Amino acid sequence: MLQFSTNVLRHSAQWTTNEEMSMQITGFPAHAVLNVNEGYEVLHFVNRYMAYRGWFSEITFNKIESVLKTRIPFGITTHKDIKEWLDANFKR
């Protein structure tokens, strides 16, 4: 599985969340809220989502990051809900 690192992120982010805690989340749990302003949370979510879809392009990574920051509707906050929204609405 290809893993992108922090240097691929294009949007501004906070770095207050512990990276190890972000890495401990597996799959797309319905109880975990994704803070799209936290760099490590976005990084690891996008890496997991791309692995789930079988995608490997840095361009696609950046598009998903942009969608998370600008297009996810208000109220869609959990990993599960965001994954489902991306499945239905994201076209690479």
N, C-alpha and C positions, 0 to 999 in steps of 0.2 A: 504494500500500500504506500503510495507516494504521500509524503508529509511535507506540506509547505511550512515555512518558518515566518517569523515576524517581519522579516524584510520584504515580504510579498504584500503585506497589508498597505492599502493606499489611503484609507480614511483615518482621520485622527481618532485616537483611542486613549482611554485611561488604562493604567497598568496597576491597579490596586488589588485586583483579584490574584490570588496565588495560582501560579501556573499548574502546580501539581494537583490542586483541587479541580481545576478545569479539565485536566487530563483524566481524572477519575470517572468522569461521566461517560457512560457507555451507551450506545444506542441513542434513542430519542425519547427519554422519559417524559411522561405526562406531568410529573410533579416538579421538574426542574425548569426554572425560569431562565431564559437566555437574556443577559444584559448586553444589548448590541453596542453599548459604549465601552465595554471592557475588551481590550485587545486579545487577551488569552482566551476568553470565552468565545469570541468570534472566530479566532484562528482554529481552535479545536473543533468547534461546531462545523465550520466549512470543510475542514479536512475530513471529518466523519461523513458529512453529507456527500462529498465528492466520492469517497470510497464506496458508499452505499450505491451511488449511481454509476460507478465505474468510470468516472471522469478523471482526467489527469492534467488538463491544460491550466496554466497560470492565468490565462485570459478568463477562463470560466471561473476560476477562484475569485478573481477581482470583480467579475459581474455579480456573483453571489454575494460577496461582501457589500457591494453597492446596493443590491436589493435589500439586504438586511438593514442597512442604514437609512434607506430612503423610501421603500415601497411596502414594507410589511404593515398591514393595517393595524390600527390601534386595537388593543385587546388580544392580539395574537402574540403570546409571550412565551409559552412553554416550548421546549425542544420538539415535542411531538406535534404541536399545532403549527409551528413554523415549518417543520419538515413536510407536513401535509399541505400547507399553503404553497410551499416551493414546488412540491410534486404537481400540484394543479395549475400553477401560474408561471413558473419559471421556464423560459425557453432559452437555451444557450445559443 
